[in-house]
Every structure is written in structure tokens, then in C-alpha cells.
Amino acid sequence: MLALAAIFDLDGTLFDTFEEHHDSWAAVCGEHGVPLTPAQFAWSFGRRNEEIIPSLWRDAGREPPSMQDLHAIAERKETLFRERFVASPRLMPGAATLLRALREQAWRLGAGTSAPPANARAFIEALPHGASFDVVVSGADVTHGKPHPEVFLRAAERLGVPPHACVVFEDAPPGVEAALRARMRCVGIVSRGRTHEELADAHLLVRDFTTLSPDTLRSLLEDQPRAGPSSHRP
């Protein structure tokens, strides 16, 4: 029997991190006199700091920081984020139940995140008992960030599962695009700060994990010949 895999984005998908990211970005931008608009913050979802920081600086009419300064700014932002996250991690509704159900039915489980390794570790450590991953691919493990498909293809390779047998869970447009470019089924999680329209290319859209089951995901994989994304809306 062909092995099946579920690959989860962590940041904003498995965990609700909207407030933590907004507050840490706002703090760091404020320290450097760089404004942060709601539109800029929404654009940052699913992207790496190496892309976000130069864009914010250019939008403010500033020269992008040097590579050394960029790394310092990014580390400051992520430190603030982790402090906020570990104080009160919020797992998305239904996520723990789905992870345990997939494990019981012998699915292989992976994480594919743009987050730096320290953040990925914080997410994994915050998982409840009985919820775990076979592999974790973070931003440091890939050359290209989302929407490039590398992170998901690498996770599938490490799981030993072909792309067409993988379901990806994502909350951001670059992540959805990365999943589709990897030729994987994609479930879009319409969490805070996301819209149905932004994630419309996903094959299935839901508000959280409460309506999902291994059977739902298996049906999604069996629906491979279908040309377009699902019309289902939460």
C-alpha cells in the first residue's frame, strides 16, 4: 500500500501566531523608525526575513540594511516573537486530534516551515502529548523560500513519500503556491489575517482542523484528476 503523508506549515497554520508576529514586527520596525502597515504585515505571511526586511526598508524610502544588520534585525524580531509565543502557545482548534488520528492510521507526518530553526523547535516543543512529526524542514534547510516548492519537496523526500501522495496544510498565499508547484494537494487554513480570496487556489479551504479527518484527506488525494480547486468554503 502506498504510504500517505501530511505536511504542515507550523507558523499561523498549526499555531495561531498572528498577534505574536504583529507585535514583534511592530516593535522592531519602531526601533528603526520604519512604519508597518496592515497591508505590509499581511504580505509578510509565509515569507522569510531575508525578503521581508529589505522590502519594509525600501517601502519606507530607506536603503536596505547590510547583510550583517539584516541578520541582527531578524534575530531581534525572532527573539521577541519566541518570547511572546512560548508564554502562551495557541494550537489551532482540532489540530491535536487530527495529528493523533493521522498517526493512528499510519500516515507519515512532516513539517515544512519558513521559520528559522529556533522557532521551529519552539513550535515542536509546544505540541501536546501524542502529537509529533517524523521530519521537520525549516528555513535553514532550504535554499529557496516559499513560494518555491523546495521546502515541501524536501519534506516529502525525507518522509519517503512521492509528492502526489502528500497533503500540505498552509495559511499563506506563498505556501499554497509552493504546495501546488510541488504537485501536492493543499488544504488552506483561513485563520486570522487571511482571506478566502487569498487562499482560493488551495484544493480545500477550512477555518481550522475541526472538520478534517484522515478520510477527508484520503478523498482529497484520490481526487487527483480534478482540474481546479475545490469550491468548498468555510
Secondary structure per residue as TSV (DSSP state, phi and psi in degrees):
chain	resnum	aa	ss	phi	psi
A	1	M	-	360.0	136.3
A	2	L	-	-67.4	129.9
A	3	A	-	-69.4	144.2
A	4	L	-	-114.0	149.5
A	5	A	E	-135.0	146.3
A	6	A	E	-119.0	126.4
A	7	I	E	-118.6	121.2
A	8	F	E	-108.5	128.2
A	9	D	-	-67.7	146.4
A	10	L	T	-98.0	-47.2
A	11	D	B	-80.9	104.9
A	12	G	T	89.6	-12.6
A	13	T	T	-104.1	-64.5
A	14	L	T	-78.0	-32.6
A	15	F	B	-120.7	143.0
A	16	D	-	-81.3	109.0
A	17	T	-	-123.6	17.4
A	18	F	H	-56.7	-53.5
A	19	E	H	-65.5	-41.0
A	20	E	H	-62.8	-42.4
A	21	H	H	-69.8	-43.6
A	22	H	H	-60.1	-47.7
A	23	D	H	-66.2	-38.3
A	24	S	H	-73.0	-39.0
A	25	W	H	-64.1	-43.6
A	26	A	H	-61.4	-39.9
A	27	A	H	-65.6	-46.7
A	28	V	H	-67.1	-44.0
A	29	C	H	-61.9	-40.7
A	30	G	H	-61.4	-37.4
A	31	E	H	-63.2	-24.9
A	32	H	T	-109.1	7.2
A	33	G	T	68.8	29.2
A	34	V	-	-108.9	124.5
A	35	P	-	-71.1	154.4
A	36	L	-	-132.0	110.9
A	37	T	-	-91.5	160.4
A	38	P	H	-56.1	-38.2
A	39	A	H	-66.4	-40.9
A	40	Q	H	-64.4	-41.6
A	41	F	H	-63.7	-44.0
A	42	A	H	-61.9	-38.6
A	43	W	H	-63.4	-29.6
A	44	S	H	-71.7	-17.2
A	45	F	T	-56.0	128.6
A	46	G	T	81.0	0.0
A	47	R	-	-104.1	161.5
A	48	R	-	-90.3	155.3
A	49	N	H	-58.8	-33.1
A	50	E	H	-62.0	-22.3
A	51	E	H	-96.0	-38.3
A	52	I	H	-68.4	-50.6
A	53	I	H	-62.4	-49.9
A	54	P	H	-58.6	-36.4
A	55	S	H	-65.3	-43.4
A	56	L	H	-63.2	-41.8
A	57	W	H	-65.7	-42.8
A	58	R	H	-65.2	-40.3
A	59	D	H	-61.7	-27.6
A	60	A	T	-87.4	4.5
A	61	G	T	76.2	23.8
A	62	R	-	-110.1	152.8
A	63	E	-	-67.5	135.8
A	64	P	-	-58.1	144.4
A	65	P	-	-64.9	156.6
A	66	S	-	-62.0	165.5
A	67	M	H	-60.3	-39.3
A	68	Q	H	-64.6	-44.9
A	69	D	H	-68.3	-37.2
A	70	L	H	-59.1	-46.3
A	71	H	H	-62.9	-37.3
A	72	A	H	-67.6	-41.3
A	73	I	H	-64.8	-43.9
A	74	A	H	-62.7	-42.9
A	75	E	H	-65.2	-39.3
A	76	R	H	-61.1	-46.6
A	77	K	H	-62.0	-45.7
A	78	E	H	-69.8	-31.8
A	79	T	H	-63.3	-45.9
A	80	L	H	-61.9	-41.2
A	81	F	H	-60.4	-48.5
A	82	R	H	-63.8	-38.3
A	83	E	H	-58.7	-42.5
A	84	R	H	-71.9	-41.4
A	85	F	H	-65.7	-49.8
A	86	V	H	-67.4	-20.9
A	87	A	H	-67.1	-29.7
A	88	S	S	-162.0	71.8
A	89	P	-	-65.8	138.8
A	90	R	-	-122.2	102.6
A	91	L	B	-73.8	140.8
A	92	M	-	-63.7	143.4
A	93	P	T	-54.2	132.9
A	94	G	T	83.8	-8.5
A	95	A	H	-65.5	-47.5
A	96	A	H	-62.1	-41.5
A	97	T	H	-62.8	-43.1
A	98	L	H	-66.6	-42.5
A	99	L	H	-59.8	-43.5
A	100	R	H	-66.5	-40.0
A	101	A	H	-65.5	-41.1
A	102	L	H	-64.1	-41.4
A	103	R	H	-61.6	-42.9
A	104	E	H	-63.2	-29.0
A	105	Q	T	-98.8	18.6
A	106	A	T	68.2	23.1
A	107	W	-	-70.5	149.6
A	108	R	E	-91.5	136.3
A	109	L	E	-118.2	131.3
A	110	G	E	-135.7	160.0
A	111	A	E	-119.1	134.3
A	112	G	E	-130.0	104.0
A	113	T	-	-129.9	148.4
A	114	S	S	-81.4	-8.0
A	115	A	S	-66.5	152.1
A	116	P	-	-67.5	161.5
A	117	P	H	-54.5	-40.4
A	118	A	H	-62.7	-38.3
A	119	N	H	-68.1	-43.6
A	120	A	H	-58.4	-41.1
A	121	R	H	-63.3	-39.6
A	122	A	H	-62.6	-40.1
A	123	F	H	-64.6	-46.7
A	124	I	H	-63.1	-41.2
A	125	E	H	-67.3	-21.5
A	126	A	T	-87.3	-5.1
A	127	L	S	-67.1	144.1
A	128	P	-	-72.6	165.1
A	129	H	T	-57.3	134.7
A	130	G	T	92.7	-6.1
A	131	A	-	-112.2	121.2
A	132	S	-	-153.9	168.0
A	133	F	-	-121.0	148.5
A	134	D	S	-78.8	-35.3
A	135	V	E	-141.2	151.3
A	136	V	E	-131.8	122.2
A	137	V	E	-113.3	118.8
A	138	S	-	-109.0	-179.8
A	139	G	G	-59.9	-26.6
A	140	A	G	-76.8	-12.3
A	141	D	G	-91.9	-4.4
A	142	V	-	-128.0	157.8
A	143	T	S	-87.7	-36.7
A	144	H	S	-113.8	131.1
A	145	G	-	-81.5	169.4
A	146	K	T	-61.6	141.1
A	147	P	T	-86.2	7.1
A	148	H	S	-63.0	142.0
A	149	P	T	-80.4	3.1
A	150	E	H	-55.2	-43.7
A	151	V	H	-61.2	-39.9
A	152	F	H	-78.0	-37.0
A	153	L	H	-64.8	-38.7
A	154	R	H	-67.0	-40.3
A	155	A	H	-61.8	-44.5
A	156	A	H	-62.1	-40.9
A	157	E	H	-61.3	-44.8
A	158	R	H	-69.0	-28.5
A	159	L	H	-79.5	-16.2
A	160	G	T	75.0	32.0
A	161	V	-	-126.1	133.6
A	162	P	-	-68.3	152.6
A	163	P	G	-53.1	-38.0
A	164	H	G	-70.1	-8.1
A	165	A	G	-106.4	17.4
A	166	C	E	-114.4	140.6
A	167	V	E	-113.0	129.5
A	168	V	E	-106.3	141.1
A	169	F	E	-112.1	124.3
A	170	E	E	-142.2	155.1
A	171	D	S	-122.4	-1.7
A	172	A	S	-128.7	145.9
A	173	P	H	-53.5	-43.0
A	174	P	H	-61.5	-34.0
A	175	G	H	-70.7	-39.7
A	176	V	H	-61.8	-45.4
A	177	E	H	-61.3	-40.6
A	178	A	H	-62.0	-41.6
A	179	A	H	-63.6	-43.5
A	180	L	H	-66.7	-39.2
A	181	R	H	-67.3	-24.2
A	182	A	T	-82.7	-1.5
A	183	R	T	64.0	41.1
A	184	M	-	-114.7	155.6
A	185	R	E	-70.9	147.1
A	186	C	E	-132.2	130.3
A	187	V	E	-105.1	120.4
A	188	G	E	-91.5	127.3
A	189	I	E	-98.1	110.8
A	190	V	-	-87.2	77.7
A	191	S	-	-92.2	-172.2
A	192	R	T	-58.6	134.6
A	193	G	T	87.0	-5.3
A	194	R	-	-108.9	157.2
A	195	T	-	-127.1	157.9
A	196	H	T	-58.3	-39.9
A	197	E	T	-64.4	-40.6
A	198	E	T	-64.6	-32.3
A	199	L	T	-105.3	14.4
A	200	A	T	-60.9	-20.1
A	201	D	T	-79.0	-11.3
A	202	A	S	-64.9	153.8
A	203	H	S	-76.6	-20.2
A	204	L	E	-151.1	134.6
A	205	L	E	-116.0	131.9
A	206	V	E	-140.1	161.3
A	207	R	S	-82.0	-32.5
A	208	D	S	-157.7	-161.6
A	209	F	S	-96.8	1.7
A	210	T	T	-67.1	-25.2
A	211	T	T	-95.2	2.8
A	212	L	-	-101.8	149.9
A	213	S	-	-148.6	166.0
A	214	P	H	-55.8	-35.7
A	215	D	H	-65.8	-40.7
A	216	T	H	-58.1	-45.7
A	217	L	H	-71.4	-35.4
A	218	R	H	-63.9	-40.7
A	219	S	H	-62.7	-37.6
A	220	L	H	-62.6	-40.4
A	221	L	H	-70.0	-33.7
A	222	E	H	-73.4	-12.6
A	223	D	T	-91.6	25.1
A	224	Q	T	-55.2	-37.6
A	225	P	T	-67.5	-16.7
A	226	R	-	-61.9	133.7
A	227	A	-	-77.6	-43.9
A	228	G	S	-110.2	173.2
A	229	P	-	-70.7	162.0
A	230	S	-	-66.7	149.5
A	231	S	-	-89.1	-0.1
A	232	H	-	-62.3	137.3
A	233	R	-	-131.7	144.6
A	234	P	-	-70.2	360.0
